[in-house]
Amino acid sequence: MKFGKEFAAQMVQEWQEAYMHYSKLKSILKDILRFKQKNKEPLTMATTTTTTTKGALNRRASLYRAFSGLTNRYKPVSAMKNNEDEVILVSAVQEGGVEGDYQTMFLMSGEEGGEFELLFFRRLDDEFNKVLRFYKKKVEEVMLEADELSKQMNALTALRIKVDNPVVKGTDMVNLADKGFSSNSSSLSHSHPINGGKQGWTHMDVIQETEMSNEEEMKEIDDRHFRPAPLDVLDHVKINVELETPIATLRSVIKSSKSDLSFSKQELRTAEEKITQAFVEFYRKLRLLKSYCFLNQLAFSKIMKKYDKITLRNASKTYLQMVDKSYLGSSDEVTKLMGRVEDTYVKHFANGNRRKGLKTLRPQAKKERHRITFLYGFFSGCSIALIVAIIVSIHARNLLKSQGRDQYMVNIFPLYSLFGYIVLHMLMYAGNVFFWKRYRVNFSFIFGFKQGTELGYREVLLLSSGLSLLALAGVISHLDMEMDPRTKSFRTLTELIPLFLLIVVLSVTFCPFNLIYRSSRFFLIRCVFHCVCAPLYKVTLPDFFLADQLTSQVQAFRSLEFYICYYGWGNFKERSNTCEESEVYKVLYIVVAIIPYWIRFVQCLRRLVEEKDTAHGLNGLKYFSTIAAVTIRTIYSHQKQKTKTWLVLAAATSGIATMTSTYWDIVIDWGLLNRNSTNPWLRDKLVVPHKGVYYAAMVLNCVLRLAWMQQVLGIQTVPFLHKTALVAVVASLEIIRRGIWNFFSVSFLQLNRLENEHLNNVGKYRAFKSVPLPFYYEYSADKST
């Protein structure tokens, strides 16, 4: 792999604008190479010209060094011995006594084609100064965060002592950002910890560390660098109550989100969990910052060596020496801070076990397993074989013209269609994951997945192909169209197959054991629960993203309702039911359809109250119009004698909801149709480089949005297609539309849709989760904390 591709592959995507623009500099070098090849002259003439030019330039360089005040700080020794080899002079511009941007003087600009090389060094300086400023800014930020984490750790240590032994008067203070500590010191924060607050101890007790070798040295450093911190620090601290539960939300209505410490073990456990998460995320930030520094230094080295190779000069040594001596190459704050964070985490949260602590701080990259690829390929092949077998069986037995066809389509087809909707949605999600990874959308960060637990497209395909195999096996064993002439009923075991499948799916989903991607299953269950309790939980991106997915699964909810009616009150042995005649069923048929839209509506209201953004209110009105459209259209479809009044109401509400939703999808969620954009009628920043994909997606979205109006448009039946099959086709088209929406969705008004979250992160350079800290210091603004 060429370095340019490897460089792009290892970038932190949210910081990609802050990296050295390697491809731009490489393109300038290509221009230089083309010019040299085009203007290649005879050797004698070139030699004469070079000698004359070099003499003139040597005189210019001597005068420049004499009167410019530049030092030879960044010149290698070899260049100082031989002035004729000098190509560039690099200097740092002094701004108020502080070293500022770097500038490079190209000494061979008088040569033919020198303007190209002069341009190269100007762009090179711009890129280096950009990288340097960004790195300095990020280092300053992490040092401030280290100070805040130190305060949090002091409060936590005091709280641990207070909870376990209220008699103790003091403990040791922690200071992560103390630059006086050495990077290899294993005793940065040797206040004496408790493992989860489960064992009593005093501040003089020292835990046994399994991987600390030099205890005397540690004690000496403890005595030298730590001073006792009184427990009265807790008098200035309150606990941050995050509105993560319905009870916390209701309490926040009547009192502040900051509460006094109660010194309970539950409070201690919650604080430890939050600080642990903060340490892990902070350490990840330090690792990425260190990688940023290394990658850019490597990029400057590569581009300068490429310059030397093309121009046959020796400028890389001088420039790279400057890079090494600059803040980018000489700063070691990040490395030292990483060491201090490691030591503090091992000491306080891993009971001194360094291997265990580093395993948490440095999670291993997810390994691609060949057996997953084999299994989903095997399951997919079996599923395709079953589909072929079903088609052959239907054709051979002429089941489409059988007397039991209508009975089967009304009673059995809706049961199996539920699994079809789920499998199709999973296939669309697998495609989303594949293209998100291909175009480097950081979806795991956006959704808040724990590092290493997110499902890749192979895992999603494995689950979907496995479920499709089970469902299709049930279908092929359930193709009996005629009752037993003796019992006048179908076989009970065969008729219960769909119910058994549903029980298996629900059992796997709620299985408490660490089987079949438990972390992902529990993440999904938690998000579903948040959606159900939408007004009482803080709305996060995974919650409203899942709620949007549920709005495309209305027919799946109705299938679940039919399961309850069919097996609860229907006569499944004879494949008959009276669900359509029940008024309760008709009402619930409407209710289950509007539940997903109602969830999104109340989520928008909650965000409107919290964020005071009117865009959320408008989004809520959009979902409310959809609720009205679904309700009226369903009532109209259930009428035996359809009236013109209900037809007009259904057409009007459905038309308004369709136009509103289509406009919101394209303009707000996708940020397209911007006439002033650099990309005509799209937007300035595109994740997919092919513009035609966006135009095709817009057209397809409009067409698929109209599919759900088939009832209002009077398209109730299609030749050779049963009514229930038509409903399934329309529902499948909506799922496909949702899959397309998932990838392209962008919210210009910061609605935190997926692609918009990625692009906005790039603009704000936010590549990390914001972890809430447990303690709040109540110091006045003029008082040091």
C-alpha positions in Angstrom: 0.0 0.0 0.0 1.3 3.5 -0.9 2.0 5.8 2.0 -0.8 8.3 0.9 -3.5 5.6 1.3 -2.0 4.3 4.5 -1.8 7.8 5.9 -5.5 8.5 5.1 -6.5 5.1 6.5 -4.9 5.8 9.9 -6.3 9.4 10.3 -8.7 10.3 13.0 -11.5 11.2 10.7 -12.9 14.0 12.9 -9.4 15.6 12.7 -8.8 14.9 9.0 -8.8 18.7 8.1 -6.0 19.2 10.7 -3.6 16.6 9.2 -0.9 17.5 6.7 -2.5 17.6 3.2 -0.2 15.0 1.8 -1.9 14.6 -1.6 -1.8 18.4 -2.2 1.9 18.6 -1.7 2.4 15.4 -3.7 0.5 17.0 -6.6 2.9 20.0 -6.5 5.9 17.6 -6.7 4.3 16.0 -9.7 4.1 19.4 -11.4 7.8 19.9 -10.6 8.6 16.5 -12.1 6.6 17.1 -15.2 8.3 20.5 -15.7 11.8 19.0 -15.4 11.0 16.2 -17.8 9.5 18.7 -20.3 12.3 21.2 -20.1 15.2 18.7 -20.1 18.1 20.3 -22.0 21.4 19.0 -23.3 23.9 18.2 -20.6 26.5 20.8 -21.6 24.1 23.7 -21.7 22.5 22.5 -18.4 25.9 22.3 -16.7 26.9 25.8 -17.8 23.6 27.3 -16.7 23.7 25.5 -13.4 27.3 26.7 -12.7 26.4 30.3 -13.4 23.1 30.2 -11.5 24.7 28.5 -8.5 27.4 31.1 -8.3 24.8 33.9 -8.3 22.7 32.2 -5.7 25.7 31.5 -3.5 26.3 35.3 -3.4 22.6 36.0 -2.7 22.6 33.4 0.1 25.7 34.9 1.7 24.1 38.4 1.6 20.8 37.1 3.0 22.6 35.4 5.9 24.6 38.5 6.6 21.6 40.9 6.8 18.6 38.8 7.7 19.6 37.9 11.2 18.8 34.2 10.6 20.7 31.7 12.6 21.8 28.3 11.4 19.8 26.6 14.2 18.1 24.1 11.9 20.9 23.4 9.5 22.7 20.1 9.7 26.5 20.1 10.3 27.2 18.8 6.9 25.3 21.7 5.4 27.3 24.2 7.5 30.6 22.7 6.2 29.5 23.0 2.6 27.6 26.2 1.8 27.2 25.1 -1.8 24.8 22.3 -0.7 22.4 24.8 1.0 18.9 24.7 -0.6 16.7 26.2 2.2 16.9 28.2 5.3 14.2 27.7 7.9 13.4 30.2 10.6 10.8 30.7 13.3 9.0 34.1 13.3 9.2 35.7 16.7 5.9 37.1 18.0 6.2 39.0 21.2 9.2 37.0 22.3 7.3 33.7 21.6 8.3 31.4 18.9 5.5 31.5 16.3 5.0 30.1 12.8 7.9 28.7 10.7 9.0 30.1 7.4 11.3 28.5 4.8 13.4 30.5 2.4 14.2 28.7 -0.9 17.6 29.7 -2.1 17.3 28.3 -5.6 14.3 30.3 -6.8 16.3 31.9 -9.6 16.7 28.6 -11.4 14.4 27.6 -14.2 11.2 26.1 -12.7 12.2 27.5 -9.3 8.7 29.0 -8.9 7.2 25.5 -8.5 9.6 24.6 -5.8 9.0 28.0 -4.1 5.3 27.2 -4.1 6.0 23.8 -2.7 7.8 25.2 0.3 5.2 27.8 0.9 2.5 25.1 1.0 4.7 22.9 3.1 5.1 25.7 5.7 1.4 26.3 5.7 0.7 22.7 6.4 3.4 22.4 9.1 2.1 25.5 10.9 -1.4 24.2 10.7 -0.4 20.9 12.2 1.7 22.6 14.9 -1.1 25.0 16.0 -3.6 22.2 16.2 -1.3 20.0 18.2 -0.5 22.8 20.7 -4.1 23.5 21.1 -5.0 19.9 21.8 -2.1 19.5 24.2 -3.4 22.5 26.2 -6.9 21.0 26.2 -5.7 17.6 27.6 -3.7 19.3 30.3 -6.8 21.2 31.4 -8.7 18.0 31.4 -6.0 16.3 33.4 -6.4 19.1 36.0 -10.1 18.4 36.2 -9.6 14.6 36.5 -7.2 15.3 39.3 -9.8 17.2 41.2 -12.4 14.5 40.5 -9.9 11.8 41.8 -9.2 13.9 45.0 -13.0 14.0 45.7 -13.4 10.3 44.9 -10.6 9.3 47.2 -12.0 11.5 50.0 -15.4 10.0 49.4 -14.0 6.5 49.6 -12.5 7.2 52.9 -15.6 8.9 54.2 -17.8 6.0 53.2 -15.6 3.2 54.6 -14.0 4.9 57.6 -15.5 8.3 58.7 -12.9 8.7 61.4 -10.0 9.4 59.0 -8.9 13.0 58.7 -7.0 13.1 55.4 -5.7 11.3 52.4 -3.2 11.9 49.6 -3.9 14.3 46.7 -3.7 13.3 43.0 -2.3 15.6 40.4 -2.3 14.2 36.9 -1.1 17.4 35.2 1.9 18.0 37.4 4.8 18.4 34.9 7.3 17.8 37.7 6.7 14.1 37.7 8.8 11.9 35.5 7.1 9.9 32.7 8.2 6.6 34.1 7.2 7.2 37.6 4.8 4.5 38.7 3.5 6.5 41.6 1.8 9.5 40.1 -1.3 9.3 42.2 -0.5 7.0 45.0 -3.3 7.9 47.2 -4.3 4.6 48.7 -7.3 3.1 46.9 -10.2 0.9 47.7 -11.4 -1.7 45.2 -15.0 -0.5 44.7 -15.3 0.5 48.4 -15.6 -3.1 49.5 -12.9 -3.3 52.1 -12.3 -1.1 55.1 -9.0 0.7 55.5 -7.2 3.8 56.8 -5.1 6.2 54.8 -2.0 4.5 56.2 -2.9 1.1 54.7 -1.3 0.2 51.4 -2.8 -2.4 49.0 -0.7 -5.2 47.7 0.2 -4.6 44.1 0.8 -7.7 42.0 3.1 -6.0 39.4 4.8 -3.3 41.3 8.4 -4.3 41.9 10.1 -1.5 43.8 8.0 -0.7 46.9 10.6 1.3 48.7 11.1 3.6 45.7 7.3 4.0 45.4 7.1 5.0 49.1 9.9 7.5 48.7 8.1 9.1 45.7 4.9 9.1 47.7 6.5 11.0 50.5 8.2 13.4 48.2 5.3 14.3 45.8 2.1 14.0 47.8 0.8 16.1 50.5 -2.2 15.2 52.7 -5.5 16.5 51.5 -8.1 17.1 54.2 -11.5 15.4 53.9 -13.2 18.8 54.1 -12.8 18.9 50.3 -16.1 17.2 50.4 -17.7 20.3 51.9 -17.1 22.1 48.6 -18.4 19.2 46.4 -21.8 18.2 45.1 -22.8 15.2 43.1 -23.9 15.7 39.5 -27.3 14.0 39.0 -27.6 13.0 35.4 -31.2 12.9 34.1 -30.8 9.3 33.0 -33.8 7.8 34.7 -37.5 8.8 34.9 -37.1 9.4 38.7 -34.2 11.7 38.2 -36.1 13.6 35.5 -39.1 14.0 37.8 -36.9 15.2 40.6 -35.1 17.7 38.4 -38.5 19.4 37.9 -38.6 20.4 41.6 -34.9 20.8 42.5 -31.5 21.4 41.0 -29.5 18.7 39.1 -26.7 19.2 41.7 -27.3 17.5 45.1 -25.4 17.2 48.3 -23.3 14.1 48.9 -25.0 11.5 51.1 -21.8 9.4 51.5 -23.6 6.2 50.5 -22.0 3.2 48.9 -24.3 3.5 46.0 -23.2 7.0 45.5 -19.6 5.9 45.7 -20.1 3.1 43.2 -21.8 5.5 40.7 -18.9 8.0 41.0 -16.3 5.3 40.5 -18.1 4.1 37.3 -18.2 7.6 35.8 -14.6 8.4 36.6 -13.5 5.0 35.2 -15.3 5.8 31.9 -13.7 9.3 32.0 -10.2 7.8 32.4 -10.7 5.3 29.6 -11.9 8.0 27.2 -9.2 10.4 28.3 -6.5 7.8 27.7 -8.0 7.1 24.3 -7.7 10.8 23.5 -4.1 10.8 24.5 -3.3 7.8 22.3 -5.0 9.4 19.3 -3.1 12.6 19.9 0.2 10.8 20.1 -0.7 8.9 16.9 -1.6 12.3 15.2 1.9 13.6 16.1 3.7 10.6 14.8 1.8 10.3 11.6 2.3 13.9 10.7 6.1 13.7 11.4 6.2 10.6 9.2 4.3 12.4 6.5 6.7 15.4 6.5 9.6 13.0 6.3 8.1 11.1 3.4 7.2 14.3 1.4 10.7 15.8 1.9 12.5 12.6 0.8 10.2 12.5 -2.3 11.2 16.2 -2.9 14.9 15.3 -2.7 14.4 12.4 -5.1 12.6 14.5 -7.7 14.8 17.6 -7.6 18.1 15.8 -6.8 18.7 18.2 -3.9 19.5 17.7 -0.3 16.9 19.8 1.6 15.2 17.1 3.7 17.9 17.1 6.4 17.6 20.8 7.1 13.8 20.7 7.2 13.4 17.5 9.2 15.9 18.8 11.7 13.6 21.8 12.2 10.6 19.4 12.6 12.4 17.4 15.2 13.3 20.5 17.2 9.9 22.1 17.0 7.2 21.6 19.5 5.7 18.8 17.4 8.9 16.8 17.5 10.3 17.7 20.9 7.2 17.9 23.1 6.8 15.0 25.5 3.8 16.2 27.6 1.5 13.7 26.0 3.8 10.7 26.6 4.4 11.7 30.2 0.7 12.3 30.8 -0.1 8.8 29.3 2.3 7.3 31.9 0.7 9.2 34.7 -2.8 8.2 33.7 -1.7 4.5 33.4 -0.2 4.6 36.9 -3.2 6.4 38.4 -5.7 4.0 36.8 -3.7 0.9 37.8 -3.4 2.2 41.4 -7.0 3.2 42.0 -9.1 1.0 39.7 -7.1 -2.2 39.0 -5.9 -3.0 42.6 -2.3 -2.5 41.4 -2.6 -5.1 38.7 -0.9 -3.4 35.8 -1.8 -6.0 33.2 -5.5 -5.8 34.1 -5.5 -2.0 34.1 -3.8 -1.6 30.7 -6.1 -4.2 29.2 -9.0 -1.8 30.1 -7.2 1.3 28.9 -5.9 -0.3 25.7 -8.7 -2.4 24.3 -7.6 -4.8 21.6 -8.7 -4.2 18.1 -11.6 -6.4 17.0 -10.4 -9.4 15.1 -12.1 -10.5 11.9 -12.9 -14.2 12.3 -13.1 -16.4 9.3 -15.7 -18.7 10.8 -18.2 -15.7 10.8 -17.6 -15.3 7.1 -18.0 -19.0 6.6 -21.2 -19.3 8.6 -23.0 -16.3 7.1 -22.0 -17.7 3.6 -23.3 -21.1 4.6 -26.5 -19.8 6.0 -27.0 -17.5 3.0 -26.5 -20.4 0.6 -29.0 -22.5 2.5 -31.5 -19.7 2.5 -31.2 -19.3 -1.2 -31.7 -23.0 -1.7 -34.8 -22.9 0.5 -36.2 -20.0 -1.5 -35.7 -22.0 -4.7 -37.3 -25.1 -3.1 -40.3 -23.0 -2.0 -40.8 -21.6 -5.6 -40.5 -25.1 -7.1 -42.9 -26.6 -4.6 -45.5 -23.8 -5.2 -45.2 -24.3 -9.0 -45.2 -28.1 -8.9 -48.2 -28.4 -6.6 -50.0 -25.5 -8.3 -50.6 -23.9 -4.9 -51.4 -20.4 -6.3 -54.6 -21.8 -7.7 -55.4 -24.0 -4.7 -58.6 -23.5 -2.7 -56.7 -22.9 0.5 -54.6 -20.1 -1.0 -56.8 -17.2 0.4 -57.0 -18.9 3.7 -53.2 -19.3 3.8 -52.5 -15.7 2.8 -54.9 -14.3 5.3 -53.8 -16.4 8.3 -50.3 -17.7 7.8 -48.6 -15.2 5.5 -48.8 -12.3 8.1 -47.1 -14.5 10.7 -44.0 -15.2 8.5 -43.9 -11.7 7.0 -42.8 -10.5 10.5 -39.5 -12.3 10.1 -39.2 -11.1 6.5 -39.4 -7.4 7.7 -36.8 -8.0 10.4 -34.4 -9.8 8.0 -34.7 -7.1 5.3 -34.0 -4.3 7.8 -31.0 -6.2 9.1 -29.7 -6.6 5.5 -30.1 -2.8 5.0 -28.3 -2.1 8.2 -25.4 -4.5 7.1 -25.2 -2.5 3.9 -25.1 0.7 5.9 -22.3 -0.6 8.1 -20.3 -1.7 5.1 -20.5 1.7 3.3 -20.0 3.6 6.6 -16.7 1.8 7.0 -15.8 2.2 3.4 -16.3 6.0 3.5 -14.8 6.2 7.0 -17.9 7.4 8.9 -17.2 6.8 12.5 -20.5 5.2 13.3 -19.4 3.4 16.4 -18.5 6.7 18.0 -21.6 8.4 16.8 -23.9 5.7 18.2 -21.8 5.5 21.4 -20.9 1.8 21.1 -18.3 0.6 23.5 -15.0 0.1 21.6 -14.7 -3.4 20.2 -18.3 -4.3 20.8 -19.9 -2.8 17.7 -21.2 -5.3 15.1 -19.6 -5.2 11.7 -21.4 -6.0 8.5 -20.3 -9.6 8.7 -21.8 -10.1 12.1 -25.1 -8.5 11.0 -25.2 -10.7 7.9 -24.6 -13.7 10.1 -27.6 -12.9 12.3 -29.9 -12.0 9.4 -29.0 -15.1 7.3 -29.4 -17.3 10.4 -32.9 -15.8 11.0 -33.9 -16.1 7.4 -32.8 -19.8 7.4 -35.0 -20.5 10.3 -38.0 -18.6 8.9 -37.7 -20.2 5.4 -37.4 -23.7 7.0 -40.6 -23.0 8.8 -42.3 -21.7 5.6 -41.4 -24.8 3.5 -42.7 -27.1 6.3 -45.9 -25.0 6.5 -47.1 -25.2 2.9 -50.0 -27.5 3.5 -53.1 -26.1 1.9 -55.6 -28.8 2.7 -57.0 -29.9 6.0 -57.0 -33.5 7.2 -60.3 -35.0 5.9 -60.6 -37.1 9.1 -60.2 -34.3 11.7 -61.2 -31.4 9.6 -58.2 -29.5 10.9 -54.5 -28.9 10.2 -51.7 -30.5 12.2 -51.2 -28.7 15.4 -47.4 -28.9 15.5 -47.2 -27.4 12.0 -49.5 -24.6 12.8 -47.5 -23.7 15.9 -44.2 -23.3 13.9 -44.5 -19.5 13.6 -45.1 -19.1 17.3 -42.1 -21.3 18.1 -40.0 -19.1 15.9 -41.2 -16.0 17.6 -40.4 -17.4 21.0 -36.9 -18.4 19.9 -36.2 -14.9 18.6 -37.4 -13.3 21.8 -35.5 -15.8 23.9 -32.3 -15.1 22.1 -32.9 -11.3 22.3 -33.4 -11.3 26.1 -31.0 -14.1 26.9 -28.9 -12.9 30.0 -25.9 -15.1 29.2 -22.9 -13.9 27.3 -24.0 -15.6 24.0 -24.8 -14.2 20.6 -23.4 -10.6 21.0 -24.9 -9.9 24.5 -23.5 -6.3 24.7 -25.2 -5.4 21.4 -28.4 -7.1 22.4 -28.5 -5.2 25.7 -27.7 -2.0 24.0 -30.7 -2.5 21.7 -33.0 -3.4 24.7 -31.8 -0.3 26.6 -32.5 2.0 23.6 -36.0 0.4 23.1 -36.8 1.0 26.8 -35.6 4.6 26.5 -37.9 5.0 23.5 -40.9 3.6 25.4 -40.2 6.0 28.2 -39.3 8.8 25.8 -40.4 11.9 27.7 -38.7 10.7 30.9 -35.3 10.0 29.4 -32.7 12.3 28.0 -32.9 11.9 24.2 -29.6 10.6 22.7 -28.8 9.9 19.1 -29.1 6.1 19.4 -32.6 6.5 21.0 -34.1 8.7 18.3 -32.2 6.9 15.5 -33.9 3.6 16.7 -37.3 5.4 17.0 -36.9 6.4 13.3 -36.2 2.8 12.4 -39.4 1.8 14.2 -41.5 4.2 12.1 -40.5 2.0 9.1 -41.6 -1.1 10.9 -45.3 -0.3 11.4 -46.4 -3.4 9.6 -44.2 -5.6 11.8 -46.0 -4.2 14.9 -49.3 -5.0 13.3 -48.0 -8.5 12.6 -47.2 -8.9 16.3 -50.7 -7.8 17.1 -52.0 -10.4 14.7 -49.9 -13.1 16.5 -51.7 -12.3 19.8 -55.1 -12.3 18.2 -54.6 -15.4 16.0 -53.1 -17.7 18.7 -55.1 -16.1 21.6 -58.6 -15.8 20.1 -58.4 -17.4 16.7 -58.9 -21.1 15.8 -55.3 -21.8 14.5 -56.1 -25.5 14.0 -58.6 -24.6 11.3 -56.7 -21.5 10.1 -59.5 -19.1 10.9 -59.8 -15.9 12.9 -62.3 -13.1 13.5 -59.7 -10.4 14.2 -61.0 -8.1 11.4 -64.5 -8.2 13.0 -63.3 -7.1 16.4 -63.6 -3.4 17.3 -60.9 -3.7 19.9 -58.6 -5.2 17.2 -59.4 -2.3 14.9 -58.6 0.3 17.5 -55.3 -1.4 18.4 -54.5 -1.7 14.7 -54.4 2.1 14.7 -52.7 2.5 18.0 -49.7 0.1 17.2 -49.2 2.0 14.0 -48.9 5.4 15.6 -46.8 4.3 18.6 -43.4 4.8 16.7 -44.5 8.2 15.4 -45.7 9.2 18.9 -42.3 8.2 20.4 -40.6 10.5 17.9 -43.1 13.2 18.6 -42.5 13.2 22.4 -38.7 12.9 21.8 -38.8 16.1 19.8 -40.8 17.9 22.5 -38.3 16.8 25.1 -35.4 18.2 23.0 -37.4 21.4 22.3 -37.7 21.9 26.1 -34.0 21.1 26.8 -32.3 22.7 23.8 -34.7 25.5 23.0 -34.3 24.9 19.3 -37.4 25.5 17.3 -36.2 23.0 14.7 -37.2 20.2 17.1 -40.7 21.7 17.4 -41.1 21.7 13.6 -39.8 18.2 13.5 -42.4 17.2 16.1 -45.1 18.8 13.9 -43.9 16.7 11.0 -44.4 13.5 13.0 -47.8 14.7 14.3 -49.0 15.2 10.8 -47.9 11.6 10.0 -49.9 10.4 13.0 -53.0 12.1 11.7 -52.4 10.7 8.2 -51.9 7.1 9.4 -55.0 7.3 11.6 -57.3 8.7 9.0 -55.9 6.4 6.2 -56.4 3.3 8.4 -60.0 4.3 9.3 -60.7 4.8 5.6 -59.2 1.5 4.6 -61.4 -0.4 7.2 -64.6 1.2 6.0 -66.9 -1.2 4.2 -68.7 1.5 2.3 -66.0 4.1 1.6 -67.3 7.7 1.7 -65.9 10.6 -0.2 -65.4 12.7 2.9 -63.0 10.2 4.4 -61.3 9.8 1.1 -60.7 13.6 0.9 -59.4 13.6 4.5 -57.1 10.7 3.9 -55.8 12.1 0.7 -55.2 15.6 2.2 -53.5 14.4 5.4 -51.4 11.8 3.5 -50.4 14.3 0.9 -49.3 16.9 3.5 -47.4 14.3 5.5 -45.7 12.9 2.4 -44.6 16.3 1.1 -43.5 17.5 4.6 -41.5 14.3 5.3 -39.9 14.3 1.8 -38.8 17.9 2.2 -37.4 17.2 5.6 -35.5 14.2 4.4 -33.9 16.0 1.5 -33.4 19.5 2.8 -33.0 19.1 6.5 -31.8 15.5 7.1 -29.6 15.3 4.0 -28.8 19.0 3.7 -29.3 18.9 -0.1 -31.0 21.2 -2.6 -28.6 24.0 -1.7 -28.4 26.2 -4.8 -25.3 28.1 -3.5 -23.3 24.9 -2.8 -20.1 24.2 -4.6 -21.7 20.9 -5.6 -24.8 22.0 -7.6 -28.0 21.4 -5.6 -26.2 19.3 -3.1 -24.0 20.6 -0.2 -20.4 21.7 0.2 -19.2 18.6 2.0 -19.9 15.2 0.6 -19.0 11.9 2.2 -19.5 10.0 -1.1 -17.4 11.5 -3.8 -19.8 10.5 -6.6 -22.5 13.2 -6.9 -24.8 11.0 -9.0 -25.4 8.8 -5.9 -27.0 11.8 -4.1 -29.2 12.7 -7.1 -30.3 9.1 -7.4 -31.0 8.9 -3.7 -33.2 12.0 -3.8 -35.3 10.6 -6.7 -35.6 7.2 -5.1 -36.6 8.7 -1.8 -39.5 10.7 -3.4 -40.7 7.6 -5.3 -40.6 5.3 -2.2 -42.3 8.0 -0.1 -45.3 7.8 -2.5 -45.5 4.0 -2.1 -47.3 4.2 1.2 -50.1 6.3 -0.4 -51.2 3.2 -2.4 -54.4 2.9 -0.3 -55.4 6.5 -0.9 -54.6 6.2 -4.6 -56.9 3.3 -4.9 -54.3 0.7 -5.6 -55.8 -2.1 -3.5 -55.0 -5.1 -5.6 -52.4 -6.0 -8.3 -52.9 -8.9 -10.8 -51.4 -12.2 -9.5 -50.7 -10.6 -6.1 -52.8 -11.1 -3.0 -53.9 -8.1 -0.9 -51.7 -9.2 2.1 -48.8 -9.7 -0.3 -49.2 -6.1 -1.6 -49.2 -4.8 2.0 -45.9 -6.7 2.5 -44.4 -5.3 -0.7 -45.3 -1.7 0.3 -43.8 -2.3 3.9 -40.6 -3.7 2.3 -40.2 -0.6 0.1 -40.5 1.6 3.2 -37.7 -0.5 4.9 -35.5 -0.1 1.8 -36.2 3.7 1.9 -35.2 3.8 5.5 -32.0 1.9 4.8 -31.1 4.6 2.1 -32.0 7.3 4.6 -29.8 5.8 7.2 -26.7 6.4 5.2 -27.4 9.8 3.7 -29.2 11.3 6.6 -27.8 14.7 7.5 -29.3 17.4 9.7 -28.3 20.9 8.8 -30.0 22.2 12.0 -27.8 19.8 14.1 -30.5 17.2 14.7 -27.7 14.8 15.2 -28.6 12.5 12.3 -25.9 10.1 11.4 -23.9 11.6 8.5 -24.5 15.1 9.9 -23.0 14.1 13.2 -19.9 12.9 11.3 -19.5 16.1 9.3 -20.2 18.4 12.3 -17.6 16.5 14.3 -15.1 17.2 11.6 -15.8 20.9 11.8 -15.5 20.9 15.6 -12.7 18.4 15.8 -14.7 16.4 18.4 -13.6 12.8 18.2 -14.5 11.7 21.6 -17.5 11.0 23.7 -18.4 13.6 26.4 -18.3 11.6 29.6 -20.2 13.3 32.5 -18.1 13.7 35.6 -19.6 12.8 39.0 -18.5 15.8 41.1 -19.2 19.5 41.0 -16.9 21.9 42.8 -18.7 24.8 44.5 -15.8 27.3 44.5 -16.4 30.9 43.6 -15.0 32.2 40.3 -12.2 34.2 42.0 -11.1 31.3 44.2 -8.7 28.7 43.0 -9.8 25.1 43.0 
